[in-house]
Amino acid sequence: MRKVLDAFAVLSLILSGSIAGAGVYAYLYVTNPDNQDKAKSYVMKQVTDALPGLIKGSMPSIPDISGPAIPLGSDSSDKGSVPGLPTALPF
């Protein structure tokens, strides 16, 4: 039983050491200015390649013909009046 516990302790030490070593390596890799420049250029290239397609797909189509900005009443006697709006200003 003692040998099994010792094996688990050694494996735990190896695992903890490798996690700590990977963390230090990742920190040093990310903070290196050369690697930061590489990452920035990679991201900018990806964004530059994807941007025209994203903009083109998000633009709405413009209609060829449009109607009036505010629809007028169907009765010819009230030309210029809009239903629900007062016809004269109160002041």
C-alpha positions in Angstrom: 0.0 0.0 0.0 2.9 2.3 0.8 4.3 1.9 -2.7 1.0 2.9 -4.3 0.8 6.0 -2.2 4.4 6.9 -3.0 3.6 6.4 -6.7 0.6 8.8 -6.5 2.7 11.3 -4.7 5.4 11.2 -7.4 2.8 11.5 -10.1 1.2 14.4 -8.3 4.5 16.2 -8.1 5.2 15.6 -11.8 1.8 16.9 -12.7 2.0 20.0 -10.5 5.5 20.7 -11.8 4.4 20.4 -15.4 1.4 22.7 -14.9 3.6 25.3 -13.2 6.2 25.0 -16.0 3.6 25.3 -18.7 2.3 28.4 -17.0 5.7 30.1 -16.8 6.4 29.1 -20.4 3.0 30.5 -21.6 3.6 33.8 -19.6 7.1 34.3 -21.1 5.8 33.4 -24.6 2.9 35.8 -24.4 4.9 38.7 -23.0 7.6 38.4 -25.6 7.3 41.4 -28.0 8.2 39.4 -31.1 5.4 36.9 -30.3 3.0 39.8 -29.6 3.7 41.3 -33.0 3.1 37.9 -34.7 -0.2 37.5 -32.9 -1.3 41.0 -33.8 -0.5 40.6 -37.4 -2.3 37.2 -37.5 -5.4 38.7 -36.0 -5.3 41.7 -38.2 -5.0 39.5 -41.3 -7.9 37.4 -40.3 -10.1 40.5 -39.6 -9.0 42.1 -42.9 -9.9 39.0 -44.8 -13.3 38.6 -43.1 -14.4 42.2 -43.0 -15.6 42.8 -46.6 -17.9 39.8 -46.5 -19.3 40.7 -43.1 -20.0 44.3 -44.2 -21.6 43.2 -47.5 -23.8 40.7 -45.8 -25.0 43.1 -43.1 -26.1 46.0 -45.5 -29.8 46.1 -46.2 -31.0 46.4 -49.7 -32.2 49.8 -50.8 -35.6 49.8 -52.5 -35.9 51.1 -56.0 -39.2 52.9 -55.3 -40.5 54.3 -52.1 -43.7 55.9 -50.9 -44.3 59.1 -49.0 -42.7 59.5 -45.6 -46.0 60.0 -43.9 -49.0 58.3 -45.5 -51.9 60.7 -46.3 -55.6 60.0 -45.7 -57.5 58.4 -48.5 -60.2 61.1 -48.4 -59.5 63.9 -50.8 -60.9 66.6 -48.5 -58.3 66.1 -45.8 -55.2 66.4 -48.0 -52.2 67.0 -45.8 -53.8 65.7 -42.6 -52.5 62.7 -40.8 -54.9 60.5 -38.8 -54.2 60.9 -35.1 -52.4 64.2 -35.3 -54.0 67.6 -34.6 -54.8 69.7 -37.7 -54.1 73.0 -35.9 -51.4 73.9 -33.4 -52.9 74.7 -29.9 -50.8 77.8 -29.3 
